[in-house]
Amino acid sequence: MLTINNLTYRIQGRELFEDASVTLPTGSKTGFVGKNGTGKTTLFHLIQGHLAPDAGAIDLVRKARIGAVAQEAPAGNETVIEVVMAADKERTALMAEAETATDPDRIGEIYIRLADIDAHTAEARASSILKGLGFETDRQNSPTHELSGGWRMRVALAGVLFSQPDLLLLDEPTNYLDLEGTLWLEKYLATYPYTVFMISHDRDLLNKSVSSIIHLEHRKLTFYKGNYDTFESTRRMQMELNNKSREKSLEQAAHMQKFVDRFRASATKAKQAQARIKMIEKLKPPAAMFDEYSAPFTFQQPKAEAATPMITLDGVSAGYGDKTILRNINMRIDPEDRIALIGVNGNGKSTFAKLLAGDIKPMGGTFNKGKKLEIAHFAQHQMDKLKPEWTPFEHVVEMMPTDSEAKRRSRLSQMGLTKSRMDTLAKNLSGGERARLLMGLITFNGPGMMILDEPTNHLDIDSRDALVHALNDYEGAVLIISHDRHLVEATCDTLWIAEGGTIKVLDEDLDSYQRSITGGKEGRSGGGGGGSMSKDERKAAKAEAAARRAEIAPLKASIKDAETKITRLKNEIAKIDAQLDDPKIYNGPADKMIALGKDKARFSADLEATEESWLALSAELEATERA
């Protein structure tokens, strides 16, 4: 279907691809993965002909139709279903020609072709796709200008799926979908009759919808058979074998070099030494394989001890103006809670998040929140709080007006921003970098609770894993709204659902809920099936999670103490090195130089012991978390 040969492409002097080659087989379902900013979307533009490569070629099967989601979502007077059906340009053109054609032979050709492409089922197919993406019948017949930006992007996605191109290019298609829409898309793509090439950082989608992976790393493209988990394990094995082979080759070279160094000048061994020199020259160790760096997340721990319960809602209703979105909410949130809020988009999940965060006031009922409770709320609209003409450093200066530059940059580093990006205007940061900056700013003062509304939309897979680790290290309460099942399952032990105009506890596990959506017959009214958890089991699971966090808290505290000490010792050693590097010290009393040498030896020994302790504690923590 698609062949890329020796592709090279540069943007603003930066090389994204260098002699990259790969073949995408016809009919394959392939995920496209790699770090953010490495050029995945750029490759899609190159494939579509929007950009021209600097060198190399991109070849497609002759007459293959390429389809990609339009960057500008429709927003006119046409109804949703009309826009989707119009996306099949061949059918639309044939239908228009059929209205005006007068030649009997041509009319016959038109209707034969319309029958070949199942034109008579077009409306039913379009409606089915729209329903899968969350559009009920009444909304399908509404004009697109009435929709929000996120829903219009769903219309654009529905249009390209309906047109069924030979090569379907999808760039993060789940970013505008809820969990239910994601599950539907997962099944749809798995049975799509043509070739799919999809950029995604959603592990579950890549595990269930594709049978191969193309990995972009170090400006090269590599094809792997299997889903994402298979790719990850295969690549890890390749790295280990490659690096072991490299290590063995380097050891062989070092061993021969010792012989050469010893006997090069010996008359009796000179020939053997020369032979080994030639062997060393022929011995070319493979290049080291390593993961590209992925910065961690670090959230400030709650500074104030939270009351129990933190939040209670008794008969609460919420909405906007005169419009009530949620009614009769009766819930409570405790300090140890890890909650995932799920439900179809439009059922009030974000409204509930805004209510808890204090962005909107309750319209009725009793809403109690701890007086000292600080809540950090992350949502896509919160990105507007970033000042586009300010750098991340300037944002932090506002939060730390009296601190040193070193401390400010240290805090930015904890957010996962590299030194070069700290002084880049916020408007020029990538989506993932802006998300990191915003999360770091809203958690700056150690909130007692975090509310994260679709936090992973702009994060690559490694950054998502880093977010999971940070959330599990965070000791406050967490409420997450996300279509990312890996994030939900790795961080949450309680499910709430926005459904029927209210918020309630979901007496199922995520697998049972997914089966009820995709299986049709296994509705939630049936009690969730054998995989569901009872209230007592959920309570026990929540208590176990809280106990586990309490168990590892002392270990984490010891590790943090060790890290603080390591930093202090390194600073002390750096100060001594700076003095010893000054030539003037050697012109003064010898006693001072000797004292500095002794201090450095003492600090170095202490540093070595502390680093060994840190390693042991980290290993113990890792073993405890795996147990």
N, C-alpha and C positions, 0 to 999 in steps of 0.2 A: 504493500500500500504506500509506504513512505520510506525513502532511502535518503539518508544524510551522509554526504561524502566530504571529509576533510574540511568541515565548516570552520571558518574563522570570522569572528565579528567583534568589532570594537565600538565602544560608545564613550565619547569624550576622552579618548586616549586609553580607556580601561578595556582590557581584553576579556570578553565574556566567554568566548569559545575559541579554542585553538586546535586546529586540525581534528575537530570532533566528528566522529562517524558512528552511525547506528542505523539499524533497519527495523521498521515497525511492520510486522506481518499483517497481511490482509485479514480482517475479521478478528483481530486481537483486541483484548480489553486491557489497556496498559495505563498504569499510574505513572505520573512524572513527579519525582521528588528531588529535593535538594534544599540547601539553605536559602532563606529569604535573600533577595538581592543578587542571586548568582546568574539570573538570566532566563528563568523558565518562561515567564510571560513574553520576553523578547523572542524566544524561539518560536512561540506561537505566531507572533507577528511576522517572523521570517517565513514560516510555513505558508501563511496566508498571502504573502507577497507584499505586505505593507512596508517591509524593510528589505533591503538588498544586502546579501552577505559580502564581506570584504574579500573572501576567497572561499573556494569549495562550491558545492552544489546541493540543492534540495530537490529531489525528484519524486513526483507523485504518479500513481497509476493513471493512465490516460483517461480523460473525461471524468475523473473522480470529483465528486461534489464535496466541498469542505463547508462545514457548519460550525459557527461559534456564536456564543451569546453576544448580542449587540451591546456595545458599551453605553449607548444611550437608550434607556428604557422608554417604551411608548407612553405618551401622555396626551392623547387626543380625545376626540368624541367617539371614536370607534369603540365597540364593546370589546371586552376581554377576549371572548371567543372569536370575534371577527379578526382581531389582531393576530391571534395564534394561527387561524386557518390561512391568513394571508401570507404567513411565513413560508408556506409551500408554494414557491414562486411558479413552478411548472404547472401545478393544478390551477392556480389563480389565472395564469396566462391562457391556459386551455379553455377554462370556463368563460373568460372574456371573449376569446376568439369564437367559441361556439355560438355566442349571441349574434355575431355579425357574419360568420362564414356563409357563403352561398354555393361554393363548389361541393357537389355531393361526395366526391372522392375525399376531399379534405375533411368534410364533416364526419365521414366514416372513420378516417384516421384519428380525428380528435376523440371520438367516443370510444374507439378501441383503446387508445392510450389512457383515457380517463378510467376505463375499466381495469386496465393493467395496474394502475397506481391506486386502486381502491378508492376512487374519488367519492363514491356513494356512501362510504363509511367515514368520510373525513370529519364531519361534525361530531359523530360519536367518539372517534379517536381523540379529537381535540378536547372534548369534554372530559374524557377519562383521564387524560394527562393533567388537565387543570384541577380535577378533583383530587388527584394524587398529590398535587402541590398545594392543596388547601383551599381551593376555590369551590364553594358550593354553587348550586345552579343560579341563584339570584345574583351572586357576585360575578358569575361568568357573563351575565347579560348587562353588566354595568359598564359605563364608559371608563376607559383607563385613566382619564384625568382625575377621577375621584379617588384613585389609589395612592397610598404612600409610596415613597421611593423603593422600599424593600419589596412591597407587593408588585410593583411594576417590573422589578428585576425578575420576579418569579414568572411574570408574563413573558418576558424575553427568553427565559430558560425554556418555558413551555413551547414557545415558537420554534426554537431550534430543535427540540426533541421531536416535535410534530413533523418537521420537514424531513427528518430521517436522512441526513447527509451520509455519504459513503465514509467520510472521516469526520467524526464528531470531536471537536476540541472544546474541552470544558476547563475553565480556570476557577478553581475554588467554588464549585457550584453550590455547596451547602452553606455558604456564608449568609445567605438570606433565608435559609430554611430553618424550621423548628425540627425537633426530633422526629415527629411524625412524617414530615416532608422528606427528611433525610432517609428514613427507613424505606419510604416508597421509592425514592430515587435509586437507592441501593439495589432493590429488586429489579427496577426497570432497566438499569444499566447492565445487570448480569445477563439479561435476555435480549439486549439490543442486537438487531440482526447484522449490523455492520461494524466498522472499526471505531474504537473509542480511545482517545488519548486525553488523559485527565490530570491536571495539576490539582493535587489535594494534600492536605496535612492531616486528614482525618483517618486514623489508623483503621477504625472499623470499616469505613467505606472502602478503603484500599484492600482490606482483608477479604471482603465479601463481594466486591464488584469487579475486581480485575484479576487477571491470571498472569500478568507480567509487570515488571517495573523497569523504567528507565531512570537511572540515577545521574544527576548532574553534579559533578564534583571536580574541583581543580581544572575547570574549563573543558572537561571531557564528558562524553556520554557513554554510559555502560548499560547494556541490556541484561536483565535477570529474569529467568522464568519463575513463576510462582507469585503469591500475594505478598503483602508487605512483610509479614512475619518471616516468610521464607527468604525474602530478599535480605532482611536484617541478619538472620542467622547465617546465610550463605556468605554475605559480605564480611561478617565478623570472622568466619572460618578462613576466608581468603586472606584477610589481614594477618591473622595469626600465622598461617602457613608462609605467607610472603615475608613477614618480619623474622620468623625463625630461619628461613632460608638466607635472608640477608645477614642475620647474626652469625650463621655458620660460615658464610663466605668471608665475612670480615675476620672471623677467628682464624680461618685458613690463611688469609692474606697476612695477618699479624704474625702467625707462626712462621711462615716462609720469610717474612721480612726480618725476623730475629736471626734466622740462618744467614741471610744476606749480610746483615750488619756485622755478624760475627766473623764470616769467612770471606768477605769480598776481597780483602787484601791478601788472603792466603793463596800461595802458588798452587797448592795441591787441591784446593776446594774452589778455585776461581770459576771453573767451568760450571760446577754445580750451582754456585751463587748466581751466575748469569742466567742459567736455565730457570731458576726460581724467580728471577726478576721478570722474565718473559711470561711465566705462569701468572705472576701477580698482575701483569698488564692485561692478560686475557681474562682474568677473573673479574667479572663485572657484577658486583652485588646488586640485586634488585633495589629500586628506590623504596624507601620506607613508606608504608601506608599508615595513615593516621586519620582520626576524625577531625573535621574542621571544628574550630573552637565554637562552643555555644555557651554564652554567658549565663550564669545562674540568676535566679530571682532571690532577693532577700527582703522579707517583710519585717518591720519593726514589731516586736511583741507588745501586747497590751500593757499600757503603763498603769492603768487603774484596775483594781480588783473588781470584777463584775458582780453585781447582785444576782440572786437567783429567785425568780426568773428575770432575764434581762428585759424581755418584752412580753406583754400580754395583750391580746385582742379579744374583746368580748362584744359580739354583735356588731362589729365594725363594717362600715360601707365606705367605698372610695370611688372617685371618678373625677371628672373635669367639668367645671361649670355646673350645668343642670343635668348632665348625663352621668348616671351611676353605672360604673363598670363592674364593681364587686360588691356583694352584699353578704351580710350575716357571717363575717369571718370570726371564728372562735379558735384561736391558736395561741401557743406560747413558744418562746425561744429561750433556751438555757445556754449558759456559757460554753458548754462542751458540744453543742449541736453542730452537726455537719449535714446540711440540708441541700438537696437538689430539688429545684422547683421546675416541674415539667408541665406540658400541656400545649395544645395547638395555639399557634400565634393568633393574637386577637382575643384571647380569653382572659387577659389581665395580668400576665406574669410581670411585665415591666411596670405596670401600674402599682402592683403590690410592692415591688422593689422600691419605687419612688415613695410609697407610703411609709415603709420602714425607715428609709433614709431621711425622711422629713422634707422631701422635695414637694410633696403635696400633703394637705391636711385631711384627716378623716371627715367624711360627710355625716357620720353618725356612729353610735356605739361608744364603747370605752376603749381607749388606746393608751396603755401605760408603758413608759420606757424609763429605764434607770437614769437617774439624774446625771451621773458621771459617764454614761455610755456614749462613746464616740463611734460613729459608724462610717466606714469608708465605702463609697458607692462607685463602682466602675460600670460604665455603660458607654455605648458608641457615641451618644450625644454629649457625654462628658468630655469628649475630645475637644469640644469647643472651649473648654476652660483653659486649654493651653494657648499661650500667646504666640501666634505664628511668627512674629518678627523677633521673638526672644530665643536665645539658645537654651539648651537644658541647664547650662551653668547659671544663666541669669535667673531661670526659674528657681533654682536652689538657693541662690543668693538671697532672694526674697524670703525664703523660709529660714535661712541661717544668716541673718544680717551681721552678726558679730563674730562669726567663726572665721577661721583661717581658710585660705584657698585650698590647702591640702585636705582639710576636713570636708569641705564642700565637694571636692572632686572624689574623695573617698566615698561619700554618700552616693554620688552619681554612679560610681563603679559598682556599688551594691545593687543598683537598679539594672545593671547589665549593659551600661553604655560604655563604649570604648573611648579612649582619650580623644581621638579625632572627632567623634560624634558629639562630645560634650560642648563643642563650640560651633556646632552646625545649627542653623536656624530651624526651629520646630517645624516650619512648613516644608523644609527639605528633608526631614527625617522620613524613614520608611514607616509603613503602618505599624509594623512590629515594634520599632523603636519608640514611636509615639505612645503605643500601648504600655511599654515598659516604663516610660517617663511618667505617664499618668498614674499607673499603679504605684510607683514609688512616691509620688507627691501626695496621693490621697491617703497613703498609709504612713506618712512621714512622722506623725506624732504617736504612733502606737495605738491604733483603734482597738476597741474591744470586740468589734464585729466587722466582717467584710461581706459586702454584697457584690457579686460579680455577674454581670449580665453579658453573656456571650464574650468572655474574655479572650478566647483563643482564635477569633476570626482572622487576625493578622499574624499569628505566630506559626513558625514552622514546627516540625515534629519534635526536634530536640528542645526547642524553647517551651513547647507544651509539656514535655517531660520535666523540664526545670521548674515550671509553674506548679506541677503536681508535687514535687519535692518541697517547694517553698510553702505550699498550702498545708502539707502534712506536718511541717515544722512549726507552723503558726499555731499559737495556743488559744486564740480567740474563737468565737463562733463564726461559721461560714455559711452563706446561702449562695448557691450557684444556679444560674439559669443558663443552660447550654445544650446544644445538640451534639456535643462531643462526648460520646459514651465513655471513652477511655478516661477522660477527666472526671466525669461523674462517678464512675465505678471506683476510681483510684482515690477519691478524696471524700466521698459522701457516704453516710450510713443510714440516711433517712430520706424518703421520697415524699414530696408534697406535689399536689396537682392543682392547676388552675382549670376548673371545669364547672360548667353549669352556673356561671356567675359568682363563684366563690372560690376560696382556697381551702383544701382539706388534705388530710393525711391519706396517702395511697397505700393501701394494705396489700402491696405486691412488691416483688423485686423487679429490677429493670428488665430482666429477661422475660418475665411473665407479661409485663406491660407491652414489650415489643411484640410478643406473640399475639397478644390481643389486638394489636394494630394490624399486623401483617397477615395473621392467620384468618381473620374474618370471623370464624366460628367461635374462637376462644375469647369471647368478650369478657370485660372486667366484671360484669354482673355475675359471672360464674365463680367468683371468689379468687380468681388469679391462678388456679391450677396448683399442682403439687409443688411448684418452685416458689410459691409465695411465702412470705413470713407473717406469722401472727403478730399481734401487738406486743405480746410478751417477748417474742423472739426479737422483734425490732428493738424493744427496750433493752433487752439483754445485750444485743449487738452494739447499741449506742453506749451502754455502760462499759462494755469491753473496750471499745475504741477510746473512751475517756480514760479508762484505767491504763491503757497502753501508752497514751500520751503522758500520763502522770509517771509511768514507770521509766520512760526514757528521758524525762525532763532533767533529772540530775546529771545524766550522761551528757546531754546537750549543754548544760551549764558548765560542766567541766571542760568540754571541748572549746566552748566560747572563751573560758578563762585562759586555756592554753593558747588559743589563737591571739588573744590580747597580749599575753606574755611574749609570744614569739615576735609579734610586731614591735613591742618595746625593746626586746633584746637586739633585734636587727637594727633598730634606730640607734641604739647605743654603740653597736659595732660600727655602723656607718659614720657616726660622729668621730670615733677613734681613728678610723681609716682616713677621714678627712684631715685630721691633725697630723697623722703619720705621713700623709702625702705632701704636707707643707715642708719644703726644704729648710725653712727657718728653724724647725724643731731640732735639726741635727747640729745647729750651731750653738744651741743652748746647753743647759745642764743635762748630763746623761741620765740623772735620776728620773726626770720627767718622762723621757723616752722609755725607760725601763718600766716605769709605773703604767704607762699606756699599754705596753706590751703585755704586762700581767693582767690588766683589766680586760684586754681583748681576749686573752686566753680563757679567763674566767667566764666572760659573757659567752664565748663560743662554746665552751663545755656545757654551760647552762642551756644554751640554745639547742644543742644536740640532744640533751636529755629531754627537754620540753617537746621537741619535735617527735622523738620516739614515743613519749607519752601520748601526744596528739594522735599519732598513727595507731597506737594500741586502742585508745578510746574510740576513734573513728571506726576501727574494725569491729569493736564490741557493739557500737551503735548499729552498724550495718547488719551484723549477725542478729541483733535483737529485732530489728525491723523486718528481717526476712523470716524470723521464727513464726 
